[in-house]
Amino acid sequence: MTPIDQSKLSTREHIVQLLKTKGELSIKELSETLGITVMAVSRHIQSLERDNHITSKTIRQSMGRPTAVYGLTEQAKDFFPIQYQTLSLEILREIEDHFGEFGVEKVFAGRKNKLAQKYAEDMQNQDFADRILRLAEIQNENGYMVELKKLNDAEFLLQEHHCPIEQVATKYQQACRCEIQLFESLLGEAEVKRTECLADGGQRCTYQIKSRE
């Protein structure tokens, strides 16, 4: 494994790296390891806590005052490279090699059906506008950076400024088709039309959503 070049890390990144490799550390321990002042470390710690990348707990010692130590939260995973999309593409290629396009279609259809089941209850007893709002929330929760615009009581424009599966969608358009089918399934009587797509080189994914009721 190639060692990380510590000289290229910012102080903030270096702190996260130390907490990842060494486990929970105090501000004093971080200060000594980094060779910077306790005050400087404290400023970075406050910033990381504010961004929910680290959390603290108090350790009581046999002698002296209790000491605060810091560890990483789940959100701190953003600092470290994750090759989920590369792995997903490799798995999909294997499925395509063994079962053809039909196999890939089945995978995406199965994913769409599971998501539809997962969120179906959220849509029950909701009017069209509330279902649209909940759909935007769901997509935001999943990292799509959604902007929702109301055109009139029966028509909305939903824009996704980020696609967490863009690499997969660029290679396998089935992902995009299934997203439209998922929207239609969750919204009920709605016509969903994609007018722009990140996977096709667009600036965003844009959906015109119109009630059929």
MARBA-3410 file (N, C-alpha, C, O; in Angstrom, 1 decimal):
213
0.8,-1.2,0.0,0.0,0.0,0.0,0.9,1.2,0.0,1.8,1.3,0.8 ~ 0.6,2.2,-0.9,1.4,3.4,-1.0,1.0,4.3,0.2,-0.2,4.6,0.4 ~ 2.0,4.8,1.0,1.7,5.6,2.2,1.2,7.0,1.7,1.6,7.5,0.7 ~ 0.4,7.6,2.6,-0.2,8.9,2.3,0.9,9.9,2.5,1.6,9.9,3.5 ~ 1.1,10.9,1.5,2.0,12.0,1.7,1.4,13.0,2.6,0.6,13.8,2.2
1.9,13.0,3.9,1.3,13.8,4.9,1.5,15.3,4.6,0.8,16.2,5.0 ~ 2.6,15.6,3.8,2.9,17.0,3.5,1.8,17.7,2.7,1.7,18.9,2.6 ~ 1.0,16.8,2.0,0.0,17.4,1.1,-1.4,17.5,1.8,-2.3,18.0,1.2 ~ -1.4,17.1,3.1,-2.7,17.2,3.8,-2.8,18.6,4.5,-1.8,19.1,5.0 ~ -4.0,19.2,4.5,-4.2,20.4,5.3,-4.2,19.9,6.8,-4.3,18.7,7.1
-4.1,20.9,7.7,-4.2,20.6,9.1,-5.5,19.8,9.5,-5.5,18.9,10.2 ~ -6.6,20.3,8.9,-7.9,19.7,9.1,-7.9,18.3,8.7,-8.3,17.4,9.4 ~ -7.3,18.0,7.5,-7.3,16.6,6.9,-6.3,15.8,7.8,-6.6,14.6,8.0 ~ -5.2,16.4,8.2,-4.3,15.7,9.0,-4.9,15.2,10.4,-4.6,14.1,10.8 ~ -5.7,16.1,11.0,-6.4,15.7,12.2,-7.3,14.5,12.0,-7.3,13.5,12.8
-8.1,14.6,10.9,-9.0,13.5,10.6,-8.2,12.2,10.3,-8.6,11.1,10.7 ~ -7.1,12.3,9.6,-6.2,11.2,9.3,-5.7,10.5,10.6,-5.7,9.3,10.7 ~ -5.3,11.3,11.5,-4.8,10.8,12.8,-5.9,10.1,13.6,-5.6,9.0,14.2 ~ -7.1,10.7,13.6,-8.2,10.1,14.3,-8.6,8.8,13.7,-9.1,7.8,14.3 ~ -8.4,8.7,12.4,-8.7,7.5,11.6,-7.7,6.3,12.0,-8.1,5.2,12.2
-6.4,6.7,12.0,-5.4,5.7,12.2,-5.0,5.4,13.6,-4.7,4.3,14.0 ~ -5.2,6.4,14.5,-4.8,6.3,15.9,-5.9,6.0,16.8,-5.8,5.6,18.0 ~ -7.1,6.3,16.4,-8.3,6.3,17.3,-8.5,7.6,18.0,-8.0,8.6,17.6 ~ -9.2,7.5,19.1,-9.6,8.7,19.8,-8.3,9.4,20.4,-7.5,8.7,21.0 ~ -8.3,10.7,20.3,-7.1,11.5,20.8,-7.6,12.8,21.4,-8.7,13.3,21.1
-6.8,13.3,22.4,-7.1,14.5,23.0,-6.5,15.7,22.2,-5.7,15.4,21.3 ~ -6.9,16.9,22.5,-6.3,18.1,21.8,-4.8,18.1,22.1,-4.1,18.5,21.2 ~ -4.4,17.8,23.3,-3.0,17.9,23.7,-2.2,16.8,22.9,-1.1,17.1,22.4 ~ -2.7,15.6,22.7,-2.1,14.6,21.9,-2.0,15.0,20.4,-1.0,14.8,19.8 ~ -3.0,15.6,19.9,-3.0,16.1,18.6,-2.0,17.2,18.4,-1.3,17.3,17.4
-2.0,18.1,19.4,-1.0,19.2,19.3,0.4,18.7,19.3,1.2,19.2,18.5 ~ 0.7,17.8,20.1,2.1,17.2,20.2,2.5,16.5,18.9,3.6,16.6,18.4 ~ 1.5,15.7,18.3,1.8,15.0,17.1,2.0,15.9,15.9,2.8,15.7,15.1 ~ 1.1,17.0,15.8,1.1,17.9,14.7,2.2,18.9,14.8,2.6,19.5,13.8 ~ 2.7,19.2,16.0,3.7,20.2,16.2,3.1,21.6,16.1,3.8,22.5,15.7
1.8,21.8,16.5,1.2,23.1,16.5,0.6,23.4,17.8,0.5,22.4,18.6 ~ 0.2,24.6,18.1,-0.3,25.0,19.4,-1.7,24.3,19.7,-2.4,24.0,18.8 ~ -1.9,24.2,21.0,-3.2,23.7,21.4,-4.3,24.6,20.9,-5.4,24.1,20.5 ~ -4.1,25.9,20.9,-5.1,26.8,20.4,-5.5,26.6,18.9,-6.6,26.6,18.5 ~ -4.4,26.3,18.1,-4.6,26.1,16.7,-5.4,24.8,16.5,-6.3,24.8,15.7
-5.1,23.7,17.3,-5.8,22.5,17.2,-7.3,22.7,17.6,-8.2,22.2,16.9 ~ -7.5,23.5,18.6,-8.8,23.7,19.1,-9.7,24.4,18.1,-10.9,24.0,17.9 ~ -9.1,25.3,17.3,-9.9,25.9,16.2,-10.4,24.9,15.2,-11.5,25.0,14.7 ~ -9.5,24.0,14.8,-9.8,23.0,13.8,-10.8,22.0,14.4,-11.8,21.6,13.7 ~ -10.7,21.7,15.7,-11.6,20.8,16.3,-13.0,21.4,16.3,-14.0,20.7,16.1
-13.1,22.6,16.7,-14.4,23.3,16.7,-15.1,23.3,15.3,-16.3,23.1,15.2 ~ -14.3,23.5,14.3,-14.8,23.5,12.9,-15.3,22.1,12.5,-16.3,22.0,11.9 ~ -14.5,21.1,12.9,-14.9,19.7,12.5,-16.1,19.3,13.3,-16.9,18.5,12.8 ~ -16.2,19.7,14.6,-17.4,19.4,15.4,-18.6,20.1,14.7,-19.7,19.5,14.7 ~ -18.5,21.3,14.3,-19.6,22.1,13.8,-20.1,21.4,12.5,-21.3,21.4,12.2
-19.2,20.8,11.7,-19.5,20.1,10.5,-19.9,18.7,10.7,-20.1,17.9,9.7 ~ -20.0,18.3,12.0,-20.4,16.9,12.3,-19.5,15.8,11.8,-19.9,14.7,11.5 ~ -18.2,16.1,11.7,-17.2,15.1,11.3,-16.5,14.5,12.5,-16.0,13.4,12.3 ~ -16.5,15.1,13.6,-16.0,14.5,14.8,-16.9,14.7,16.0,-17.8,15.5,16.0 ~ -16.8,13.8,17.0,-17.5,13.9,18.2,-16.6,13.7,19.4,-15.5,13.2,19.3
-17.0,14.2,20.6,-16.2,14.1,21.7,-16.8,13.3,22.9,-18.0,13.2,22.9 ~ -16.0,12.8,23.8,-16.5,12.2,25.0,-15.4,12.5,26.1,-14.3,12.7,25.8 ~ -15.9,12.5,27.3,-15.0,12.8,28.5,-14.5,11.5,29.1,-15.3,10.6,29.4 ~ -13.2,11.4,29.3,-12.5,10.3,29.9,-12.1,10.7,31.3,-11.3,11.6,31.5 ~ -12.6,10.0,32.3,-12.2,10.2,33.7,-10.9,9.5,34.0,-10.8,8.3,33.7
-10.0,10.1,34.6,-8.7,9.5,34.9,-8.5,9.4,36.4,-9.2,10.0,37.2 ~ -7.6,8.5,36.8,-7.4,8.2,38.2,-6.9,9.4,39.0,-7.1,9.6,40.1 ~ -6.1,10.3,38.2,-5.5,11.5,38.8,-5.8,12.6,37.8,-5.7,12.5,36.6 ~ -6.0,13.8,38.4,-6.2,15.0,37.5,-7.6,15.1,37.0,-8.5,14.4,37.3 ~ -7.8,16.1,36.2,-9.1,16.5,35.6,-9.5,15.5,34.5,-8.6,14.8,33.9
-10.8,15.3,34.3,-11.3,14.5,33.2,-10.8,15.1,31.9,-10.6,16.3,31.8 ~ -10.5,14.3,30.9,-10.0,14.7,29.6,-11.0,14.4,28.5,-11.5,13.4,28.4 ~ -11.1,15.4,27.6,-12.0,15.2,26.4,-11.1,14.6,25.3,-10.0,15.0,25.0 ~ -11.7,13.5,24.7,-11.0,12.9,23.6,-12.0,13.0,22.4,-13.2,13.1,22.6 ~ -11.4,12.9,21.2,-12.2,13.1,20.0,-12.1,11.9,19.0,-11.0,11.4,18.9
-13.2,11.6,18.4,-13.2,10.5,17.4,-14.1,10.9,16.2,-14.8,11.9,16.3 ~ -14.0,10.1,15.2,-14.7,10.4,14.0,-16.2,10.0,14.0,-16.6,9.0,14.6 ~ -17.0,10.7,13.3,-18.4,10.3,13.1,-18.6,9.6,11.8,-17.6,9.5,11.0 ~ -19.8,9.0,11.5,-20.0,8.4,10.3,-19.8,9.3,9.1,-19.4,8.9,8.0 ~ -20.2,10.6,9.3,-20.1,11.6,8.2,-18.6,11.8,7.8,-18.4,12.3,6.7
-17.7,11.5,8.7,-16.3,11.7,8.4,-15.8,10.8,7.2,-14.7,11.0,6.7 ~ -16.6,9.8,6.9,-16.2,9.0,5.7,-16.0,9.8,4.5,-15.4,9.3,3.5 ~ -16.6,11.0,4.4,-16.5,11.8,3.2,-15.0,12.2,2.9,-14.7,12.5,1.8 ~ -14.2,12.1,4.0,-12.8,12.5,3.8,-12.0,11.4,3.1,-10.9,11.6,2.6 ~ -12.5,10.2,3.0,-11.7,9.1,2.6,-12.3,8.5,1.3,-13.6,8.4,1.1
-11.5,8.2,0.3,-12.0,7.7,-1.0,-12.7,6.4,-0.8,-12.2,5.4,-0.2 ~ -13.9,6.3,-1.5,-14.7,5.1,-1.5,-15.0,4.7,-2.9,-15.5,5.5,-3.7 ~ -14.7,3.5,-3.3,-14.8,3.1,-4.7,-16.1,2.4,-5.0,-16.1,1.4,-5.7 ~ -17.2,2.9,-4.4,-18.5,2.2,-4.6,-18.9,2.1,-6.1,-19.3,1.1,-6.5 ~ -18.7,3.2,-6.8,-19.2,3.2,-8.2,-18.3,2.3,-9.0,-18.8,1.7,-9.9
-17.0,2.3,-8.8,-16.1,1.4,-9.5,-16.5,0.0,-9.3,-16.6,-0.8,-10.2 ~ -16.8,-0.4,-8.0,-17.2,-1.8,-7.7,-18.6,-2.1,-8.4,-18.8,-3.2,-8.9 ~ -19.5,-1.1,-8.3,-20.8,-1.3,-8.9,-20.7,-1.6,-10.4,-21.4,-2.4,-10.9 ~ -19.9,-0.8,-11.1,-19.7,-1.0,-12.5,-19.1,-2.3,-12.8,-19.5,-3.0,-13.8 ~ -18.1,-2.8,-12.0,-17.5,-4.1,-12.2,-18.5,-5.2,-12.1,-18.6,-6.2,-12.8
-19.4,-5.1,-11.0,-20.4,-6.1,-10.8,-21.4,-6.1,-12.0,-21.8,-7.2,-12.4 ~ -21.8,-4.9,-12.4,-22.8,-4.8,-13.5,-22.2,-5.4,-14.8,-22.9,-6.0,-15.6 ~ -20.9,-5.2,-15.0,-20.3,-5.8,-16.2,-20.3,-7.3,-16.1,-20.5,-8.0,-17.1 ~ -20.1,-7.8,-14.9,-20.1,-9.3,-14.8,-21.5,-9.8,-15.0,-21.7,-10.9,-15.7 ~ -22.5,-9.1,-14.5,-23.9,-9.5,-14.7,-24.2,-9.5,-16.2,-24.9,-10.4,-16.8
-23.8,-8.4,-16.9,-24.0,-8.3,-18.3,-23.3,-9.4,-19.1,-23.9,-9.9,-20.1 ~ -22.1,-9.7,-18.7,-21.3,-10.8,-19.4,-22.0,-12.1,-19.3,-22.0,-12.9,-20.2 ~ -22.6,-12.4,-18.1,-23.2,-13.7,-17.9,-24.6,-13.8,-18.3,-25.1,-14.9,-18.7 ~ -25.4,-12.7,-18.1,-26.8,-12.8,-18.3,-27.4,-11.8,-19.4,-28.6,-11.7,-19.6 ~ -26.4,-11.0,-20.0,-26.9,-10.1,-21.0,-27.6,-8.9,-20.5,-27.6,-8.6,-19.3
-28.2,-8.1,-21.4,-28.9,-6.9,-21.0,-30.1,-7.2,-20.1,-30.4,-6.4,-19.3 ~ -30.7,-8.3,-20.3,-31.8,-8.7,-19.5,-31.5,-8.8,-18.0,-32.2,-8.3,-17.2 ~ -30.3,-9.3,-17.7,-29.8,-9.4,-16.4,-29.7,-8.0,-15.7,-30.0,-7.8,-14.6 ~ -29.1,-7.1,-16.5,-28.9,-5.7,-16.0,-30.2,-5.1,-15.7,-30.4,-4.4,-14.7 ~ -31.2,-5.3,-16.7,-32.5,-4.7,-16.5,-33.2,-5.2,-15.2,-33.8,-4.4,-14.5
-33.0,-6.5,-15.0,-33.6,-7.1,-13.8,-33.0,-6.5,-12.5,-33.7,-6.2,-11.5 ~ -31.7,-6.2,-12.5,-31.1,-5.6,-11.3,-31.7,-4.2,-11.0,-32.0,-3.9,-9.9 ~ -31.7,-3.4,-12.1,-32.2,-2.0,-11.9,-33.7,-2.0,-11.5,-34.2,-1.2,-10.7 ~ -34.5,-2.9,-12.1,-35.9,-3.0,-11.8,-36.1,-3.5,-10.4,-37.0,-3.0,-9.7 ~ -35.3,-4.4,-9.9,-35.4,-4.8,-8.5,-35.1,-3.7,-7.6,-35.7,-3.6,-6.6
-34.0,-2.9,-7.9,-33.7,-1.8,-7.1,-34.8,-0.8,-7.0,-35.2,-0.3,-5.9 ~ -35.4,-0.5,-8.2,-36.5,0.4,-8.2,-37.7,0.0,-7.4,-38.3,0.7,-6.7 ~ -38.0,-1.3,-7.5,-39.2,-1.9,-6.7,-38.9,-1.8,-5.2,-39.8,-1.5,-4.5 ~ -37.7,-2.1,-4.8,-37.4,-2.0,-3.4,-37.5,-0.6,-2.8,-38.0,-0.3,-1.7 ~ -37.0,0.4,-3.6,-37.1,1.8,-3.2,-38.6,2.2,-3.2,-39.0,3.0,-2.3
-39.4,1.8,-4.2,-40.8,2.1,-4.2,-41.5,1.6,-2.9,-42.3,2.3,-2.4 ~ -41.2,0.3,-2.5,-41.8,-0.2,-1.3,-41.3,0.5,-0.1,-42.1,0.7,0.8 ~ -40.0,0.9,-0.1,-39.5,1.6,1.1,-40.2,3.0,1.3,-40.5,3.3,2.5 ~ -40.5,3.7,0.3,-41.1,5.0,0.4,-42.6,5.1,0.2,-43.1,6.2,0.3 ~ -43.2,4.0,-0.1,-44.7,4.0,-0.4,-45.5,4.6,0.7,-46.4,5.4,0.5
-45.1,4.2,1.9,-45.9,4.7,3.1,-45.9,6.2,3.2,-46.8,6.8,3.7 ~ -44.7,6.8,2.8,-44.6,8.3,3.0,-45.6,9.0,2.1,-46.0,10.1,2.3 ~ -46.1,8.3,1.0,-46.9,9.0,0.0,-48.4,8.7,0.3,-49.3,9.3,-0.4 ~ -48.7,7.9,1.2,-50.1,7.5,1.5,-50.9,8.7,2.1,-50.3,9.5,2.9 ~ -52.1,8.9,1.6,-53.0,10.0,2.1,-52.4,11.4,1.9,-52.7,12.3,2.7
-51.5,11.5,0.9,-51.0,12.8,0.6,-51.5,13.3,-0.7,-51.8,12.6,-1.7 ~ -51.7,14.7,-0.8,-52.2,15.2,-2.1,-50.9,15.3,-3.0,-49.8,15.0,-2.6 ~ -51.2,15.7,-4.3,-50.1,15.7,-5.3,-48.9,16.6,-4.9,-47.8,16.2,-5.0 ~ -49.2,17.8,-4.4,-48.1,18.7,-4.0,-47.3,18.2,-2.9,-46.1,18.3,-2.9 ~ -48.0,17.5,-1.9,-47.2,17.0,-0.8,-46.4,15.8,-1.2,-45.3,15.6,-0.6
-46.9,15.0,-2.1,-46.1,13.9,-2.6,-44.8,14.4,-3.3,-43.7,13.8,-3.2 ~ -45.0,15.4,-4.1,-43.8,16.0,-4.8,-42.8,16.5,-3.8,-41.6,16.3,-3.9 ~ -43.3,17.2,-2.8,-42.4,17.7,-1.7,-41.6,16.6,-1.0,-40.4,16.7,-0.8 ~ -42.3,15.5,-0.7,-41.7,14.4,-0.1,-40.7,13.7,-1.0,-39.6,13.3,-0.6 ~ -41.0,13.6,-2.3,-40.1,13.1,-3.3,-38.8,13.9,-3.3,-37.7,13.3,-3.3
-38.9,15.2,-3.3,-37.7,16.1,-3.3,-36.9,15.8,-2.0,-35.7,15.8,-2.1 ~ -37.6,15.7,-0.9,-36.9,15.4,0.4,-36.1,14.1,0.3,-35.0,14.0,0.7 ~ -36.8,13.0,-0.3,-36.1,11.7,-0.4,-34.9,11.8,-1.3,-33.8,11.3,-0.9 ~ -35.0,12.5,-2.4,-33.8,12.6,-3.3,-32.7,13.4,-2.6,-31.5,13.1,-2.8 ~ -33.1,14.5,-1.9,-32.1,15.2,-1.1,-31.4,14.4,-0.1,-30.1,14.4,0.0
-32.1,13.6,0.6,-31.6,12.7,1.6,-30.6,11.7,1.0,-29.6,11.2,1.6 ~ -30.8,11.3,-0.3,-29.9,10.4,-1.0,-28.8,11.1,-1.8,-28.1,10.4,-2.6 ~ -28.7,12.4,-1.6,-27.5,13.1,-2.2,-27.7,13.7,-3.5,-26.7,14.0,-4.2 ~ -28.9,14.0,-4.0,-29.1,14.5,-5.3,-29.2,16.0,-5.4,-29.3,16.5,-6.5 ~ -29.1,16.7,-4.3,-29.1,18.2,-4.3,-30.2,18.7,-5.2,-30.0,19.3,-6.2
-31.4,18.6,-4.6,-32.7,18.9,-5.4,-33.1,20.3,-5.2,-33.0,20.9,-4.1 ~ -33.5,20.9,-6.3,-34.2,22.2,-6.3,-35.6,22.0,-6.9,-35.7,21.4,-8.0 ~ -36.6,22.4,-6.2,-38.0,22.1,-6.7,-38.7,23.5,-7.0,-38.6,24.4,-6.1 ~ -39.3,23.6,-8.1,-40.0,24.8,-8.5,-41.4,24.4,-8.9,-41.7,23.5,-9.6 ~ -42.3,25.2,-8.3,-43.8,25.0,-8.6,-44.2,25.9,-9.8,-44.0,27.1,-9.7
-44.6,25.3,-10.8,-45.0,26.1,-12.0,-46.5,26.5,-11.9,-46.9,27.6,-12.2 ~ -47.3,25.5,-11.4,-48.7,25.8,-11.1,-49.2,24.7,-10.1,-48.4,23.9,-9.7 ~ -50.5,24.7,-9.8,-51.0,23.7,-8.8,-50.8,22.2,-9.3,-50.7,21.3,-8.5 ~ -50.7,22.0,-10.6,-50.6,20.7,-11.2,-49.3,20.4,-11.8,-49.1,19.3,-12.4 ~ -48.3,21.3,-11.8,-47.1,21.0,-12.5,-45.9,21.6,-11.7,-45.9,22.7,-11.2
-44.8,20.8,-11.7,-43.6,21.1,-10.9,-42.4,20.9,-11.8,-42.4,20.0,-12.7 ~ -41.3,21.6,-11.5,-40.0,21.3,-12.1,-39.1,20.8,-11.0,-38.8,21.6,-10.1 ~ -38.6,19.6,-11.1,-37.6,19.1,-10.1,-36.3,18.9,-10.8,-36.1,18.3,-11.8 ~ -35.3,19.6,-10.2,-33.9,19.6,-10.7,-33.0,19.0,-9.7,-32.9,19.3,-8.6 ~ -32.2,18.0,-10.2,-31.1,17.4,-9.4,-29.8,17.9,-9.9,-29.4,17.6,-11.0
-29.1,18.6,-9.0,-27.8,19.2,-9.4,-26.6,18.2,-9.2,-25.5,18.6,-9.5 ~ -26.9,17.1,-8.6,-25.8,16.1,-8.4,-26.4,14.7,-8.6,-27.6,14.5,-8.2 ~ -25.7,13.8,-9.1,-26.1,12.4,-9.3,-25.1,11.5,-8.6,-24.0,11.3,-9.1 ~ -25.4,10.9,-7.4,-24.5,10.0,-6.7,-24.1,8.7,-7.5,-23.1,8.1,-7.2 ~ -24.9,8.4,-8.6,-24.5,7.2,-9.4,-24.3,7.6,-10.8,-24.6,6.8,-11.7
-23.7,8.8,-11.0,-23.5,9.3,-12.4,-22.7,8.4,-13.3,-23.0,8.2,-14.4 ~ -21.6,7.8,-12.7,-20.7,6.9,-13.5,-21.5,5.7,-13.9,-21.4,5.2,-15.1 ~ -22.3,5.2,-13.0,-23.1,4.0,-13.4,-24.2,4.4,-14.4,-24.4,3.6,-15.4 ~ -24.9,5.5,-14.2,-25.9,5.9,-15.1,-25.4,6.2,-16.5,-26.1,6.0,-17.5 ~ -24.2,6.7,-16.6,-23.6,7.1,-17.9,-23.4,5.8,-18.7,-23.5,5.8,-19.9
-23.0,4.7,-18.0,-22.7,3.4,-18.7,-24.0,2.7,-18.9,-24.2,2.0,-20.0 ~ -24.9,2.7,-18.0,-26.2,1.9,-18.0,-27.4,2.9,-17.9,-27.8,3.3,-16.8 ~ -28.0,3.2,-19.0,-29.1,4.1,-19.1,-30.3,3.5,-18.4,-31.3,4.2,-18.1 ~ -30.3,2.2,-18.1,-31.4,1.6,-17.4,-31.6,2.3,-16.0,-32.8,2.4,-15.6 ~ -30.5,2.8,-15.4,-30.6,3.5,-14.2,-31.5,4.7,-14.3,-32.4,5.0,-13.4
-31.4,5.5,-15.4,-32.2,6.7,-15.6,-33.6,6.3,-15.9,-34.5,7.0,-15.4 ~ -33.8,5.3,-16.7,-35.2,4.9,-17.0,-36.0,4.5,-15.7,-37.1,4.8,-15.5 ~ -35.2,3.7,-14.9,-35.9,3.2,-13.6,-36.1,4.4,-12.7,-37.1,4.3,-11.9 ~ -35.4,5.4,-12.7,-35.6,6.6,-11.8,-36.9,7.2,-12.2,-37.7,7.6,-11.3 ~ -37.2,7.4,-13.5,-38.5,7.9,-13.9,-39.6,7.0,-13.5,-40.6,7.5,-13.0
-39.4,5.7,-13.6,-40.5,4.8,-13.2,-40.7,4.8,-11.7,-41.8,4.7,-11.3 ~ -39.6,5.0,-11.0,-39.8,5.2,-9.5,-40.6,6.4,-9.2,-41.5,6.4,-8.3 ~ -40.3,7.5,-9.8,-41.0,8.8,-9.6,-42.5,8.6,-9.9,-43.3,9.0,-9.1 ~ -42.8,7.9,-11.0,-44.2,7.7,-11.4,-44.9,6.8,-10.4,-46.1,7.0,-10.1 ~ -44.2,5.8,-9.9,-44.8,4.9,-8.9,-45.1,5.6,-7.6,-46.1,5.4,-7.0
-44.2,6.4,-7.2,-44.4,7.1,-5.9,-45.4,8.2,-6.0,-46.1,8.5,-5.0 ~ -45.5,8.9,-7.1,-46.4,10.0,-7.2,-47.8,9.7,-7.7,-48.7,10.5,-7.6 ~ -48.0,8.4,-8.1,-49.3,8.0,-8.5,-49.7,8.6,-9.9,-49.0,8.3,-10.9 ~ -50.8,9.3,-10.0,-51.3,9.8,-11.2,-50.4,11.0,-11.7,-50.8,12.2,-11.5 ~ -49.2,10.7,-12.2,-48.3,11.8,-12.6,-47.6,11.5,-13.9,-47.3,10.3,-14.1
-47.4,12.5,-14.7,-46.6,12.3,-15.9,-45.2,12.9,-15.6,-45.1,14.1,-15.3 ~ -44.2,12.1,-15.8,-42.8,12.5,-15.5,-42.0,12.5,-16.8,-41.9,11.5,-17.5 ~ -41.4,13.6,-17.1,-40.6,13.8,-18.3,-39.3,14.4,-18.0,-39.2,15.4,-17.4 ~ -38.2,13.7,-18.4,-36.9,14.2,-18.2,-36.4,15.0,-19.4,-36.5,14.5,-20.5 ~ -36.0,16.3,-19.1,-35.7,17.2,-20.2,-34.2,17.4,-20.3,-33.7,18.0,-21.3
-33.4,17.0,-19.2,-32.0,17.2,-19.2,-31.4,16.2,-18.2,-32.0,15.8,-17.2 ~ -30.2,15.7,-18.6,-29.7,14.5,-17.8,-28.2,14.7,-17.6,-27.5,14.9,-18.6 ~ -27.7,14.6,-16.4,-26.3,14.6,-16.1,-25.5,13.6,-16.9,-24.4,13.8,-17.4 ~ -26.1,12.4,-16.9,-25.4,11.2,-17.6,-25.3,11.4,-19.1,-24.4,10.7,-19.7 ~ -26.1,12.3,-19.6,-26.0,12.6,-21.1,-25.2,13.9,-21.3,-25.2,14.4,-22.5
-24.5,14.4,-20.3,-23.7,15.6,-20.5,-24.4,16.9,-20.1,-23.9,18.0,-20.3 ~ -25.6,16.8,-19.5,-26.3,18.0,-19.1,-25.7,18.6,-17.8,-24.9,18.0,-17.2 ~ -26.2,19.8,-17.5,-25.7,20.5,-16.3,-26.4,20.0,-15.0,-25.9,20.2,-13.9 ~ -27.5,19.3,-15.2,-28.3,18.8,-14.1,-29.3,17.8,-14.7,-29.4,17.7,-15.9 ~ -30.0,17.1,-13.8,-31.1,16.3,-14.3,-32.4,17.1,-14.0,-32.7,17.4,-12.8
-33.2,17.3,-15.0,-34.4,18.1,-14.9,-35.6,17.3,-15.3,-35.6,16.6,-16.3 ~ -36.6,17.3,-14.4,-37.8,16.6,-14.6,-39.0,17.5,-14.6,-39.2,18.4,-13.7 ~ -39.9,17.4,-15.6,-41.1,18.1,-15.6,-42.2,17.1,-15.1,-42.4,16.0,-15.7 ~ -42.8,17.5,-14.0,-43.8,16.5,-13.4,-45.1,17.2,-13.4,-45.3,18.3,-12.8 ~ -46.1,16.5,-14.0,-47.4,17.0,-14.2,-48.5,16.1,-13.7,-48.4,14.9,-14.0
-49.4,16.5,-12.9,-50.5,15.7,-12.4,-51.5,15.3,-13.6,-51.8,16.1,-14.4 ~ -51.9,14.1,-13.5,-52.9,13.6,-14.5,-54.3,13.7,-14.0,-55.2,13.4,-14.7 ~ -54.4,14.0,-12.7,-55.7,14.0,-12.1,-56.5,15.2,-12.6,-57.7,15.4,-12.1
END
